[in-house]
């Protein structure tokens, strides 16, 4: 999925379902694999809620710091 997004220069959509609610978080195609993997790990953390995940997501995509 990551390689295809990079090759086609498409956003990387990640569907996350928490408590029967599904949201899609999109990352730019230039996002490093480690960033996407750390987000997936965070999303899979027990007790995670979309509110907290969304806050972390916004920090990741809007920061000039490389996660």
RAKAPE-V283125 format. One record per residue. N is the residue number from 1. PSI is psi as a letter, one per 20 degrees, with the letter a starting at -180 (NA if undefined). NEAR is the number of other C-alpha atoms within 10 Angstrom. Layout:
<<N,PSI,NEAR> <N,PSI,NEAR>>
This chain:
<<1,g,9> <2,g,16> <3,g,11> <4,g,12> <5,g,17> <6,g,16> <7,g,10> <8,i,9> <9,l,12> <10,q,15> <11,q,17> <12,o,21> <13,p,16> <14,o,15> <15,p,12> <16,p,17> <17,p,14> <18,p,15> <19,l,10> <20,j,7> <21,p,9> <22,p,11> <23,q,14> <24,p,11> <25,p,16> <26,p,15> <27,q,19> <28,q,14> <29,h,19> <30,i,13> <31,p,18> <32,q,14> <33,h,12> <34,h,10> <35,g,15> <36,g,18> <37,h,11> <38,h,12> <39,g,19> <40,g,14> <41,g,10> <42,g,15> <43,h,21> <44,j,13> <45,p,11> <46,p,8> <47,j,8> <48,q,13> <49,q,14> <50,h,17> <51,g,9> <52,h,11> <53,g,17> <54,h,14> <55,g,10> <56,g,14> <57,g,19> <58,h,11> <59,g,13> <60,g,18> <61,i,16> <62,i,8> <63,q,10> <64,i,8> <65,p,8> <66,o,9> <67,NA,14>>
